[in-house]
């Protein structure tokens, strides 16, 4: 019987999957077990390509997330009992098919769900390799006639870390002659981001996905093609740093987002903005300054 690791469920925030859970799963398969075992992952379909070509089986989680909030490692509104039942049913499904040597999923009891170090940093591997279809979709959707800039207009209900000037920034970008020499792509998950209602930019949510692609997969490929990612502190700028794409970011946790999460030492300009009141015109100026310094 073949050996396998089970991973999931992980019902928490994208950033926590990106920076903590998925890298620990990848480390287990690639480093700890030298790719000699199967990897079976239970996760949201839009996150399939955090595991990508490293996963042997990608299973979509079936759960009603309406009126529930992703919070660190947990999903509010899901009881501990329901969470563990999901994990147990996942285990039972593959128990007779594989020799399961490990089943990895976060601890969410009490304040455990906020513990950033459930998985040690020395056991994290950021080897994100989406399935090939994701790159093909991006290449077909976004022309290569201009350098690409990724935007991360994150907006989440019931949290304070939202920036309310994205629409103003979109207008400034569209009206700036210098920036007409660039393509822009919006990265985020509907409805947790602010789209451009005038459809002036590319948007990963407008890509028709198939069984061999995912939202995070096309997002990774879009960012890899980009010369700069712009966004308040959140998962998209963090993903960009991991992928080596320079970042323009603002927020209230500079050290975390320039040092702790910047494991690849990617170039980043971070603007201290504890109340998320950065002026759109200042962001435009910073954007243009970075691009001109890089010779664009």
C-alpha positions as CSV (number, residue, x, y, z in Angstrom):
1,X,0.0,0.0,0.0
2,X,1.3,3.4,-1.0
3,X,2.2,5.9,1.8
4,X,0.5,9.3,1.9
5,X,0.2,12.5,3.9
6,X,-3.2,14.0,4.3
7,X,-3.4,17.8,4.6
8,X,-6.5,19.7,5.7
9,X,-8.9,21.0,6.4
10,X,-7.5,24.5,6.7
11,X,-10.4,26.9,6.9
12,X,-8.6,30.0,8.0
13,X,-7.3,33.1,6.2
14,X,-5.5,33.0,2.8
15,X,-2.5,34.7,4.3
16,X,-2.2,32.0,7.0
17,X,-2.5,29.3,4.4
18,X,0.1,31.0,2.3
19,X,2.7,31.8,5.0
20,X,2.2,28.9,7.4
21,X,0.1,25.9,6.6
22,X,0.8,25.2,2.9
23,X,4.6,25.7,3.4
24,X,4.6,23.2,6.2
25,X,2.7,20.7,4.1
26,X,5.2,21.2,1.2
27,X,8.2,20.8,3.6
28,X,6.8,17.5,4.8
29,X,6.4,16.0,1.4
30,X,9.5,17.5,-0.3
31,X,12.1,17.8,2.5
32,X,11.0,15.4,5.2
33,X,9.9,12.6,2.9
34,X,12.0,13.4,-0.3
35,X,8.9,13.3,-2.5
36,X,8.6,9.5,-1.9
37,X,5.0,9.7,-0.6
38,X,1.6,10.9,-2.0
39,X,0.2,14.2,-0.9
40,X,-3.6,14.5,-0.6
41,X,-5.0,17.9,0.2
42,X,-8.5,19.0,1.3
43,X,-8.9,22.7,0.7
44,X,-10.9,25.3,-1.1
45,X,-10.7,25.0,-4.9
46,X,-9.4,28.5,-5.3
47,X,-6.4,27.6,-3.1
48,X,-5.6,24.3,-5.0
49,X,-2.4,25.7,-6.5
50,X,-0.7,26.6,-3.2
51,X,0.0,22.9,-3.5
52,X,-0.1,22.6,-7.3
53,X,2.1,20.1,-9.0
54,X,3.3,18.8,-5.6
55,X,-0.2,17.4,-4.7
56,X,-1.2,14.0,-6.0
57,X,-4.9,14.5,-5.1
58,X,-6.7,17.8,-4.6
59,X,-10.0,17.5,-3.0
60,X,-12.4,20.4,-2.7
61,X,-13.9,21.1,0.7
62,X,-17.6,21.3,0.8
63,X,-18.8,23.7,3.4
64,X,-21.2,26.6,3.5
65,X,-19.1,29.7,4.3
66,X,-22.0,32.3,4.1
67,X,-21.9,34.7,7.0
68,X,-18.7,33.1,8.4
69,X,-15.4,35.0,8.9
70,X,-12.0,33.6,8.1
71,X,-10.0,34.4,11.3
72,X,-6.3,33.2,11.5
73,X,-6.4,29.4,11.5
74,X,-10.2,29.1,11.9
75,X,-13.5,29.9,10.3
76,X,-15.9,31.5,12.8
77,X,-19.3,29.9,12.8
78,X,-17.8,26.4,12.5
79,X,-17.7,24.6,15.9
80,X,-14.7,22.6,17.0
81,X,-16.9,19.4,16.7
82,X,-17.9,20.2,13.1
83,X,-14.3,21.0,12.2
84,X,-12.9,17.7,13.6
85,X,-15.7,15.8,11.9
86,X,-14.6,17.2,8.5
87,X,-11.0,16.1,9.3
88,X,-12.2,12.6,10.5
89,X,-14.3,12.0,7.4
90,X,-11.4,13.1,5.2
91,X,-9.2,10.5,7.0
92,X,-11.8,7.8,6.7
93,X,-12.1,8.3,2.9
94,X,-8.5,7.5,2.3
95,X,-7.7,5.1,5.2
96,X,-8.3,1.9,3.1
97,X,-6.6,3.3,0.0
98,X,-3.3,4.5,1.5
99,X,-0.9,3.9,4.4
100,X,-1.5,7.3,6.0
101,X,1.7,8.4,7.8
102,X,0.5,11.8,8.9
103,X,-2.6,14.0,8.9
104,X,-1.8,17.7,9.1
105,X,-4.4,20.3,10.0
106,X,-4.3,23.4,12.3
107,X,-5.2,23.4,16.0
108,X,-8.1,25.9,16.4
109,X,-9.1,25.4,20.1
110,X,-9.4,28.5,22.3
111,X,-6.6,30.9,21.5
112,X,-4.6,28.3,19.6
113,X,-6.1,29.5,16.3
114,X,-4.1,32.8,16.6
115,X,-0.8,31.1,17.2
116,X,1.4,32.0,14.3
117,X,4.1,29.5,15.2
118,X,2.1,26.3,15.2
119,X,4.6,25.2,12.5
120,X,8.3,26.1,13.1
121,X,9.9,28.4,10.5
122,X,12.7,25.9,9.9
123,X,10.0,23.5,8.7
124,X,8.4,25.8,6.1
125,X,9.1,25.5,2.3
126,X,7.7,28.2,0.0
127,X,8.0,26.1,-3.2
128,X,4.7,27.2,-4.9
129,X,4.4,25.6,-8.3
130,X,1.0,25.9,-9.9
131,X,-0.2,23.4,-12.4
132,X,0.8,24.4,-16.0
133,X,-2.8,25.4,-17.1
134,X,-2.6,28.5,-14.8
135,X,0.3,30.0,-16.8
136,X,-1.5,29.2,-20.1
137,X,-4.6,31.0,-18.9
138,X,-2.6,34.1,-17.8
139,X,-0.7,34.2,-21.1
140,X,-3.9,34.0,-23.0
141,X,-5.6,36.6,-20.9
142,X,-3.0,39.3,-20.4
143,X,-0.9,40.4,-23.4
144,X,2.8,40.9,-23.1
145,X,2.9,44.2,-24.9
146,X,3.5,46.2,-21.7
147,X,5.1,45.6,-18.3
148,X,2.6,44.2,-15.8
149,X,1.7,45.7,-12.4
150,X,-0.3,43.6,-9.9
151,X,-2.8,45.4,-7.6
152,X,-4.0,43.8,-4.3
153,X,-7.2,45.8,-3.4
154,X,-8.1,43.7,-0.4
155,X,-11.4,44.6,1.4
156,X,-12.8,42.4,4.2
157,X,-16.0,43.0,6.1
158,X,-15.8,43.6,9.8
159,X,-12.1,44.4,10.0
160,X,-10.3,47.7,10.5
161,X,-7.4,47.1,8.0
162,X,-9.3,48.2,4.9
163,X,-8.1,51.1,2.6
164,X,-11.1,53.0,1.2
165,X,-9.3,54.9,-1.5
166,X,-8.9,52.2,-4.2
167,X,-11.5,53.7,-6.6
168,X,-9.7,57.0,-6.4
169,X,-6.4,55.3,-7.0
170,X,-7.9,53.5,-10.0
171,X,-8.9,56.9,-11.5
172,X,-5.5,58.3,-10.9
173,X,-3.8,55.4,-12.6
174,X,-6.1,55.6,-15.6
175,X,-5.5,59.3,-16.1
176,X,-1.8,59.2,-15.7
177,X,0.1,59.4,-19.1
178,X,3.2,57.7,-17.8
179,X,1.3,54.7,-16.4
180,X,-0.4,54.1,-19.8
181,X,2.8,52.3,-20.7
182,X,1.9,49.5,-18.2
183,X,-0.8,46.8,-17.9
184,X,-2.5,46.4,-14.5
185,X,-4.1,43.2,-13.1
186,X,-6.3,43.1,-10.0
187,X,-5.6,40.2,-7.7
188,X,-8.0,39.1,-4.9
189,X,-11.0,37.0,-4.3
190,X,-14.5,38.1,-5.0
191,X,-16.1,39.5,-2.8
192,X,-13.1,40.2,-0.6
193,X,-11.6,42.8,-2.9
194,X,-12.6,46.0,-4.6
195,X,-13.0,45.6,-8.3
196,X,-12.8,48.4,-10.9
197,X,-16.4,49.0,-11.8
198,X,-15.3,50.6,-15.1
199,X,-13.3,47.5,-16.1
200,X,-10.2,49.4,-17.1
201,X,-7.8,46.7,-15.8
202,X,-7.3,43.0,-16.1
203,X,-8.8,41.0,-13.2
204,X,-8.0,37.4,-12.2
205,X,-11.6,37.0,-11.2
206,X,-12.6,37.4,-14.9
207,X,-10.6,34.4,-16.0
208,X,-12.7,31.3,-16.7
209,X,-11.1,28.6,-14.7
210,X,-11.2,24.8,-15.4
211,X,-10.4,21.7,-13.4
212,X,-6.7,22.2,-13.9
213,X,-6.5,25.7,-12.6
214,X,-7.4,27.8,-9.6
215,X,-7.7,31.4,-8.5
216,X,-4.5,31.3,-6.5
217,X,-2.8,29.5,-9.4
218,X,-3.6,32.3,-12.0
219,X,-2.8,34.9,-9.3
220,X,0.7,33.4,-8.7
221,X,1.4,33.4,-12.5
222,X,0.2,37.0,-12.8
223,X,2.4,38.1,-10.0
224,X,5.4,36.2,-11.4
225,X,4.9,38.2,-14.6
226,X,4.6,41.5,-12.8
227,X,7.4,44.1,-12.2
228,X,5.6,45.5,-9.1
229,X,2.8,44.6,-6.7
230,X,0.9,47.3,-4.9
231,X,-1.3,46.7,-1.9
232,X,-1.9,47.3,1.8
233,X,-0.5,44.6,4.1
234,X,-2.3,41.4,3.2
235,X,-1.8,38.1,1.4
236,X,-1.2,39.4,-2.1
237,X,1.9,41.5,-1.2
238,X,3.2,38.6,1.0
239,X,2.8,36.2,-1.9
240,X,4.7,38.7,-4.1
241,X,7.6,38.8,-1.7
242,X,7.8,35.0,-1.7
243,X,7.7,35.0,-5.5
244,X,10.4,37.6,-5.7
245,X,8.3,40.4,-7.2
246,X,9.1,43.8,-5.7
247,X,6.4,45.3,-3.5
248,X,4.9,48.7,-2.6
249,X,2.9,48.2,0.6
250,X,1.5,50.1,3.5
251,X,0.0,49.3,6.9
252,X,0.7,49.0,10.6
253,X,3.1,46.0,10.9
254,X,6.3,47.1,9.1
255,X,8.7,44.5,10.6
256,X,6.4,41.6,10.0
257,X,5.9,42.5,6.4
258,X,9.4,43.6,5.5
259,X,11.5,41.1,7.5
260,X,9.6,38.2,9.1
261,X,7.4,37.4,6.1
262,X,10.1,38.5,3.6
263,X,12.0,35.2,3.6
264,X,13.3,35.8,0.1
265,X,14.6,39.3,1.0
266,X,12.6,40.8,-1.9
267,X,12.8,44.5,-2.6
268,X,10.0,46.3,-0.8
269,X,9.0,49.9,-0.1
270,X,6.8,49.9,3.0
271,X,4.8,53.0,4.1
272,X,3.9,53.3,7.7
273,X,0.1,53.8,7.8
274,X,-1.3,52.7,11.2
275,X,-4.9,54.0,10.4
276,X,-4.9,53.0,6.7
277,X,-5.5,56.6,5.6
278,X,-2.7,56.8,3.0
279,X,-3.6,59.4,0.4
280,X,-4.1,58.0,-3.1
281,X,-2.0,60.8,-4.7
282,X,0.9,59.9,-2.4
283,X,0.6,56.2,-3.5
284,X,0.6,57.3,-7.1
285,X,3.8,59.3,-6.6
286,X,5.5,56.4,-4.8
287,X,4.4,54.0,-7.6
288,X,5.9,56.2,-10.4
289,X,9.1,56.9,-8.4
290,X,9.7,53.2,-8.0
291,X,9.1,52.4,-11.7
292,X,11.3,55.3,-12.9
293,X,14.1,54.3,-10.6
294,X,14.0,50.8,-12.1
295,X,14.3,52.2,-15.6
296,X,10.8,51.8,-16.9
